[in-house]
Amino acid sequence: MATRRFENALRRRGYVRIAGVDEVGRGCLAGPVMAAAVILHPARRCDGLRDSKLLTASARDRLYGAITRRALAWAVASCEPSEIDVLNIHRATLVAMRRAVLALDPSPDYVLIDAFRVPELVVPQEGVVGGDGRCAAIAAASIVAKVTRDRLMRALHDADARYGFDRHKGYATATHLAAIRRYGYSSIHRKTFRPPTLFDLLDTMGET
C-alpha cells in the first residue's frame, strides 16, 4: 500500500503543495501517452491508494472518484501519437508529465515523479523508483492517468471498433496485431513504435 511518508517528510522541510506524477501508455502501439499530476489534500484521506496496475477496474474507478473529489489539485495531460513519432516515446513521456504539472492549480512547490526527473520544471523535484507503489501522491496520479486513458481508448473504440481498443487499450496483444495485419494502421497508431513481431507482420504485408 502506498503511504504519505514521502509527502510528510517534505512537509517537515517546509513544503506545502506536493505533487505526485505518473504516466500510462508508454508501451502501447496506439493512443497517447498520458500523465497525471495530483496534489493530495493533507487533511482528506484517500484510503487504498496503490499502483494502478494492482487494482481492478472497478477499484480504480472508485478511487478515481475519491481522488478527484478530495485532492487539492489534479490535472491530466498527454502526448499524441503524432508527437510520439517525432519526439520518441521517452521524450514524449517527459513532455506529457511536464504538461500535467504545469496544468495544476494551485501550482506545486515540490514534485515527486515515478522513476524519472522531468526537464525544465521550475520547482524542486525528485524521481522515486517504484513510486507508484510507495508514494500516495504518485499512486493517486497513476490511478487518475490510467482511468482517464482507459476511458479515452473506449471512446476511440466506439468511433472505430476494428482494432478492439476497448479490450487491449492499444497494447500489442495478439488480437491487436491481427487487426493491424488486416486493416493496417489507423490515424491513432504510433507509426514509429513497433515491436519486432509487428515488423514481421508488416514485412509480410509488403510495408517498410
VMD Tcl script that draws the C-alpha trace (Angstrom):
set ca {
  {0.00 0.00 0.00}
  {1.34 3.45 -0.88}
  {1.75 5.83 2.06}
  {2.26 9.55 2.62}
  {5.73 9.03 4.09}
  {7.43 10.96 1.28}
  {4.96 13.84 1.43}
  {5.11 14.04 5.24}
  {8.91 14.18 5.19}
  {8.76 17.05 2.70}
  {6.19 18.91 4.80}
  {8.58 18.76 7.74}
  {11.08 20.55 5.50}
  {8.54 23.31 4.80}
  {6.96 22.21 1.51}
  {3.17 22.50 1.35}
  {1.81 21.56 -2.10}
  {3.49 18.27 -3.04}
  {2.50 16.78 -6.38}
  {2.80 13.16 -7.43}
  {3.23 12.42 -11.14}
  {2.91 9.21 -13.15}
  {2.21 8.14 -16.72}
  {0.42 5.39 -18.59}
  {0.60 4.14 -22.17}
  {4.36 4.14 -22.79}
  {4.32 0.63 -24.23}
  {1.26 0.96 -26.46}
  {1.09 0.82 -30.23}
  {-1.87 3.21 -30.37}
  {-3.25 6.16 -28.49}
  {-1.48 8.85 -26.49}
  {0.95 8.54 -23.65}
  {-0.87 10.17 -20.75}
  {0.39 11.68 -17.50}
  {-1.42 12.82 -14.38}
  {-0.30 15.09 -11.56}
  {-2.07 15.06 -8.19}
  {-1.65 17.18 -5.06}
  {-3.37 15.28 -2.27}
  {-5.09 17.35 0.39}
  {-3.24 16.76 3.69}
  {-6.49 16.59 5.67}
  {-8.58 14.45 3.29}
  {-7.93 10.72 3.27}
  {-7.99 8.53 0.17}
  {-7.67 5.03 1.54}
  {-6.48 2.16 -0.65}
  {-4.03 4.03 -2.89}
  {-1.60 1.76 -4.69}
  {-0.09 1.15 -8.11}
  {-2.99 1.27 -10.58}
  {-1.79 -1.96 -12.22}
  {-2.53 -3.83 -8.97}
  {-6.16 -2.67 -8.81}
  {-9.27 -3.98 -10.51}
  {-11.04 -1.69 -12.97}
  {-13.89 -1.12 -10.50}
  {-11.44 -0.26 -7.69}
  {-9.63 2.19 -9.98}
  {-12.91 3.87 -10.89}
  {-13.89 4.19 -7.22}
  {-10.51 5.63 -6.26}
  {-10.52 7.96 -9.27}
  {-13.75 9.48 -7.94}
  {-12.33 9.84 -4.43}
  {-9.07 11.37 -5.66}
  {-10.65 13.90 -7.98}
  {-13.15 14.96 -5.31}
  {-10.72 15.22 -2.41}
  {-7.42 16.29 -3.94}
  {-6.18 19.83 -3.54}
  {-5.46 19.83 -7.28}
  {-5.19 17.36 -10.14}
  {-4.50 17.55 -13.86}
  {-4.07 15.22 -16.84}
  {-2.04 15.85 -19.99}
  {-0.94 13.77 -22.95}
  {1.35 13.48 -25.93}
  {-0.48 12.33 -29.02}
  {0.77 9.61 -31.41}
  {1.96 12.18 -33.96}
  {4.07 13.85 -31.26}
  {5.44 10.49 -30.10}
  {6.53 9.73 -33.67}
  {8.52 12.99 -33.76}
  {9.92 13.05 -30.22}
  {10.32 9.30 -29.37}
  {8.39 7.71 -26.53}
  {10.76 8.66 -23.71}
  {10.83 12.36 -24.57}
  {7.08 12.35 -25.22}
  {6.50 10.86 -21.76}
  {8.52 13.65 -20.14}
  {6.61 16.26 -22.15}
  {3.27 14.82 -21.00}
  {4.46 14.82 -17.39}
  {5.64 18.42 -17.62}
  {2.33 19.49 -19.15}
  {0.41 17.81 -16.32}
  {2.49 19.56 -13.65}
  {2.13 22.94 -15.34}
  {-1.66 22.47 -15.53}
  {-2.02 22.16 -11.74}
  {-3.86 24.99 -9.98}
  {-2.61 25.80 -7.43}
  {0.93 25.06 -8.57}
  {3.05 22.61 -6.58}
  {6.12 23.65 -4.63}
  {7.65 20.14 -4.86}
  {7.14 17.31 -7.35}
  {7.56 13.56 -6.80}
  {7.75 11.59 -10.05}
  {7.61 7.85 -10.63}
  {11.17 6.87 -11.63}
  {12.00 9.99 -13.69}
  {13.15 13.56 -13.42}
  {11.39 15.96 -15.79}
  {13.44 18.61 -17.64}
  {12.57 22.29 -17.42}
  {10.49 22.21 -14.26}
  {10.95 25.36 -12.19}
  {10.11 23.67 -8.87}
  {12.20 21.13 -6.93}
  {11.61 17.55 -7.98}
  {12.60 14.01 -7.12}
  {12.35 10.75 -9.01}
  {11.12 7.89 -6.82}
  {11.93 4.39 -8.04}
  {8.78 2.27 -7.70}
  {6.95 5.42 -6.64}
  {3.52 4.27 -7.76}
  {3.68 1.52 -5.14}
  {5.38 3.53 -2.38}
  {4.18 7.13 -2.52}
  {0.49 8.02 -2.10}
  {0.57 11.06 -4.38}
  {2.28 9.13 -7.19}
  {-0.13 6.20 -6.75}
  {-3.03 8.66 -7.00}
  {-1.56 10.05 -10.21}
  {-1.16 6.54 -11.63}
  {-4.83 5.84 -10.98}
  {-6.05 9.12 -12.49}
  {-3.87 8.64 -15.58}
  {-4.94 5.01 -16.07}
  {-8.68 5.64 -15.69}
  {-8.57 8.70 -17.96}
  {-6.66 6.89 -20.69}
  {-8.82 3.76 -20.49}
  {-11.93 5.88 -20.92}
  {-10.36 7.59 -23.92}
  {-9.46 4.26 -25.52}
  {-13.03 3.02 -25.06}
  {-14.28 6.18 -26.77}
  {-11.83 5.60 -29.63}
  {-13.17 2.05 -29.90}
  {-16.70 3.43 -30.19}
  {-15.50 5.56 -33.11}
  {-13.65 2.67 -34.81}
  {-14.30 -0.83 -33.46}
  {-11.98 -2.67 -35.86}
  {-8.97 -2.82 -33.52}
  {-10.57 -3.69 -30.17}
  {-9.19 -0.73 -28.25}
  {-11.81 -1.27 -25.54}
  {-10.12 -4.55 -24.61}
  {-6.37 -4.03 -25.01}
  {-6.24 -0.20 -24.74}
  {-3.67 -0.03 -27.55}
  {-1.17 -2.56 -26.23}
  {0.42 -5.14 -28.55}
  {-1.84 -8.12 -27.92}
  {-2.25 -10.88 -30.47}
  {-5.76 -9.58 -31.27}
  {-4.44 -6.08 -31.86}
  {-1.59 -7.28 -34.08}
  {-4.04 -9.38 -36.10}
  {-6.25 -6.32 -36.60}
  {-3.26 -4.28 -37.81}
  {-2.38 -7.06 -40.23}
  {-5.95 -6.95 -41.58}
  {-6.66 -3.22 -41.59}
  {-3.27 -1.50 -41.46}
  {-2.59 1.43 -39.18}
  {-5.27 3.88 -38.11}
  {-4.76 7.58 -37.51}
  {-4.17 6.98 -33.80}
  {-1.40 4.39 -34.21}
  {2.20 5.31 -33.49}
  {3.91 4.81 -36.83}
  {7.45 4.60 -35.43}
  {6.72 2.45 -32.37}
  {6.77 -1.16 -33.48}
  {7.83 -4.33 -31.66}
  {9.79 -6.97 -33.61}
  {6.66 -9.13 -34.02}
  {4.91 -6.23 -35.71}
  {7.86 -5.67 -38.04}
  {7.49 -9.29 -39.06}
  {3.75 -8.83 -39.70}
  {4.27 -5.66 -41.70}
  {7.03 -7.28 -43.76}
  {4.54 -9.95 -44.82}
  {2.23 -7.12 -45.94}
  {4.97 -5.52 -48.02}
  {5.29 -2.44 -45.83}
  {8.56 -0.74 -44.97}
}
mol new
graphics top color blue
foreach p $ca { graphics top sphere $p radius 0.5 }
foreach p [lrange $ca 0 end-1] q [lrange $ca 1 end] { graphics top cylinder $p $q radius 0.2 }
display resetview
